[in-house]
Amino acid sequence: MSPSHVPLPDRSTTYVEDSAWTRVLLNKVPQVTVLFWVVKILSTTVGETAADFLNDNVGLGLSATTALMALLLVAVLIVQICAKKYVPWIYWLAVVLISVVGTLFSDNLVDNLGVSLWTTSAIFVVGLVTSFVAWYRSERTLSIHTIVTRRREAYYWLTILFTFALGTSAGDLVAEKLAVGYLPSALIFGAIIAAITAAFYGLETNAVVAFWAAYVITRPFGASMGDYLTASTKHGGLGLGTNGTSAIFLAVIVGCVVWFSVRARQQDLRLQAA
């Protein structure tokens, strides 16, 4: 479900408004493949389980956990944005952390401030739409194939943060507030993802629209799956717990990132030899 290819600017050129934010770099986002979506879904599930683990099992509390993870996310994003090319382990660490932070933002509004899931979902929808509008007005594209300036990358990560926060609220809204249940919610969101995929391949839906639609929906799908795996059986889950689930999924993510790193290194060597 990769957005259609948009020719990248020549890296030897610069914009008239040349600055650290607009200077053309290598594309900083990985290719969209099946493995990309696998790791993305796993990271969303880890975001749900890791947030619960830090908040409940470690005993940090919601506010302290949010502050700690937000600071860690900012540090990793600075490293990611300052990098001159796509580095798999930095990129996917940022995705996992932004998944955790997005979950915590939603949980803070609901649990600490008493905001309803209907309201938080609406807030994050507005935030997501606003980020898309600002991104397009500034760059005239939402394609992830042209994340070649730091300004575009800043819009990209802001948008992703809203997708994770929205997905958390929407997943909890359907599974808990509407009492649909964790597994049925995951099946519903999975069906929506399948419909988006079918529309992209069968009806030639706009690639950028299809990508971002799938990116948004994979978050509540992953969140619902995370809740289903970790929740106790009396609450409609499998009772696997946050510790084991988080550890297994993180191990799979690490394995995939190692594979991404090997492939990136091989590509660099081919380019050097050309």
C-alpha positions in Angstrom: 0.0 0.0 0.0 2.8 2.3 -0.9 2.0 5.8 -2.3 2.7 6.2 -6.0 6.3 7.2 -6.7 7.0 10.9 -6.8 10.3 11.9 -8.3 12.7 13.1 -5.6 14.5 16.4 -6.0 18.1 16.3 -7.1 20.1 16.2 -3.9 22.6 18.6 -5.4 20.0 21.4 -5.6 18.7 23.5 -2.8 15.6 25.7 -2.4 15.8 29.4 -2.6 14.9 29.5 1.1 18.0 27.5 2.0 18.1 26.5 5.6 18.6 23.5 7.8 14.8 22.9 7.6 14.5 23.1 3.8 17.8 21.8 2.5 17.3 18.6 0.4 18.5 15.4 2.0 18.1 11.7 1.3 14.6 10.4 1.9 14.3 9.6 5.6 11.4 7.1 5.5 11.6 3.4 4.7 10.1 1.7 1.6 6.5 0.6 2.3 6.5 -3.2 2.0 4.5 -6.0 3.7 7.3 -6.1 6.4 6.8 -2.4 7.0 3.2 -2.9 7.9 4.0 -5.9 10.1 6.5 -3.9 12.1 4.1 -0.9 12.2 1.3 -3.1 13.6 3.6 -4.7 16.1 4.8 -1.3 17.3 1.2 -0.1 17.8 0.5 -3.2 19.9 3.8 -2.6 21.9 2.7 1.0 22.4 -0.4 -0.2 24.1 1.2 -3.0 26.2 4.3 -1.0 27.1 2.3 2.0 28.3 0.3 -0.3 30.5 3.4 -2.1 31.8 5.2 1.2 32.7 2.1 2.7 34.3 0.9 -0.3 36.3 3.6 -2.9 36.7 6.6 -0.6 37.2 4.4 1.7 39.3 5.6 5.0 37.8 2.0 6.3 37.5 0.4 7.8 34.4 1.8 11.3 34.7 5.4 10.3 35.5 5.4 7.7 32.7 4.1 10.2 30.2 6.7 12.8 31.1 9.6 10.3 31.0 8.5 8.7 27.7 7.9 12.1 26.1 11.4 13.3 27.0 12.8 10.1 25.6 10.8 10.5 22.4 12.0 14.1 22.0 15.6 13.0 22.3 15.2 10.2 19.7 13.3 12.5 17.3 16.2 15.0 17.5 18.6 12.3 16.6 16.3 11.1 13.8 15.7 14.5 12.3 19.4 15.4 12.5 20.4 12.2 10.7 21.2 12.8 7.0 19.7 9.5 5.8 17.3 6.7 6.8 18.8 4.7 9.7 16.5 1.8 10.5 17.1 1.4 14.2 16.6 5.2 14.9 13.5 5.4 12.7 11.7 2.4 14.3 12.8 3.3 17.8 11.0 6.7 17.2 7.9 4.8 15.9 7.7 2.6 19.0 8.2 5.6 21.3 5.7 7.7 19.5 3.3 4.8 19.8 3.8 4.7 23.6 3.5 8.5 23.9 0.4 8.6 21.8 -1.2 6.0 24.0 -0.2 7.9 27.1 -1.6 11.2 25.8 -5.0 9.6 25.2 -4.9 7.8 28.6 -4.0 11.1 30.4 -6.9 12.9 29.0 -9.3 10.1 29.8 -8.0 8.8 33.2 -6.5 11.9 34.7 -8.6 14.7 33.3 -11.9 12.8 32.9 -12.3 13.7 29.2 -14.7 11.3 27.4 -13.4 9.0 24.7 -15.8 10.6 22.3 -14.2 14.0 23.0 -10.6 12.8 22.8 -11.3 11.0 19.5 -12.8 14.3 18.2 -9.8 16.3 19.5 -7.3 14.0 17.8 -9.3 13.9 14.5 -9.1 17.7 14.4 -5.4 17.6 15.3 -4.8 15.0 12.5 -6.7 17.0 9.9 -5.0 20.2 10.9 -1.5 18.6 10.6 -2.4 17.2 7.1 -3.7 20.7 6.0 -0.7 22.5 7.3 1.7 19.9 5.8 0.0 20.1 2.4 -0.2 23.9 2.4 3.5 24.1 3.2 4.8 21.3 1.0 2.1 20.6 -1.7 2.4 16.9 -1.1 1.7 14.3 1.6 3.7 11.6 -0.1 6.1 9.7 2.2 8.4 9.2 -0.8 9.5 12.9 -0.6 10.4 13.3 3.1 13.6 14.9 1.9 13.7 18.0 4.1 13.6 18.4 7.9 10.5 20.6 7.6 8.7 17.8 5.8 9.9 15.3 8.4 8.7 17.5 11.2 5.2 17.4 9.6 5.5 13.7 9.1 6.2 12.9 12.8 3.6 15.3 14.0 1.0 13.6 11.8 2.1 10.1 13.1 1.8 11.3 16.7 -1.9 12.2 16.0 -2.5 8.9 14.2 -1.3 7.0 17.3 -3.3 9.1 19.8 -6.4 9.0 17.7 -6.1 5.2 17.2 -5.8 4.7 21.0 -8.9 6.7 21.7 -10.9 5.2 18.8 -9.9 1.7 19.8 -10.9 2.2 23.4 -14.1 3.9 22.3 -15.2 1.0 20.2 -13.9 -1.8 22.5 -14.8 -0.4 25.9 -17.2 2.5 25.7 -19.4 0.9 23.0 -18.8 -2.5 24.7 -17.9 -4.2 21.4 -15.1 -6.1 23.0 -11.4 -6.4 22.2 -11.4 -9.2 19.7 -14.5 -8.1 17.8 -13.0 -4.6 17.7 -9.8 -6.0 16.2 -11.8 -7.9 13.6 -13.7 -4.8 12.7 -10.6 -2.7 12.3 -8.9 -5.5 10.4 -11.9 -5.7 8.0 -11.5 -1.9 7.4 -7.8 -2.4 6.6 -8.7 -5.2 4.2 -11.3 -2.9 2.5 -8.7 -0.2 2.1 -6.2 -2.7 0.6 -8.9 -4.0 -1.8 -9.8 -0.4 -2.8 -6.1 0.4 -3.5 -5.3 -2.7 -5.6 -8.8 -3.2 -7.1 -10.2 0.3 -7.6 -6.8 2.1 -7.9 -7.6 4.4 -4.9 -5.3 7.3 -4.6 -2.1 5.9 -3.1 -1.4 8.7 -0.6 -5.0 8.5 0.7 -4.9 4.7 1.0 -1.6 4.8 2.8 -2.6 7.3 5.5 -6.1 5.7 5.9 -4.4 2.3 6.5 -1.8 4.0 8.8 -4.6 5.5 11.0 -6.6 2.3 11.2 -3.7 0.0 12.0 -3.3 1.9 15.3 -6.7 0.9 16.8 -6.3 -2.5 15.3 -3.0 -2.9 17.1 -4.4 -1.4 20.3 -7.4 -3.7 20.3 -5.1 -6.7 19.7 -2.8 -5.6 22.5 -5.7 -5.2 24.9 -7.1 -8.6 23.8 -3.8 -10.4 24.4 -3.1 -8.8 27.8 -6.5 -8.3 29.4 -7.7 -10.9 31.9 -10.1 -13.5 30.7 -12.9 -12.1 32.8 -12.5 -8.8 30.9 -12.6 -10.5 27.5 -8.9 -11.0 26.9 -6.4 -13.9 26.8 -4.7 -12.9 30.0 -1.2 -13.2 28.6 -0.1 -10.1 30.6 1.9 -7.0 29.5 5.3 -8.4 30.3 5.4 -11.4 28.1 3.5 -9.8 25.2 5.7 -6.7 25.2 8.9 -8.8 25.3 7.8 -11.1 22.4 6.7 -8.3 20.2 9.8 -6.2 20.9 11.9 -9.2 20.0 10.2 -9.6 16.7 10.5 -5.8 16.0 14.3 -6.0 16.8 14.7 -8.9 14.4 12.9 -7.0 11.7 15.0 -3.9 12.3 18.2 -6.0 12.0 16.9 -7.2 8.7 16.1 -3.7 7.6 19.6 -2.6 8.6 21.3 -5.4 6.7 19.3 -4.5 3.5 20.1 -0.8 3.9 23.8 -1.6 4.2 23.6 -3.8 1.1 22.0 -1.0 -0.8 24.6 1.5 0.3 27.4 -0.9 -0.9 25.7 -1.3 -4.2 25.4 2.4 -4.6 29.1 2.9 -3.7 30.1 0.2 -6.3 28.0 1.7 -9.1 
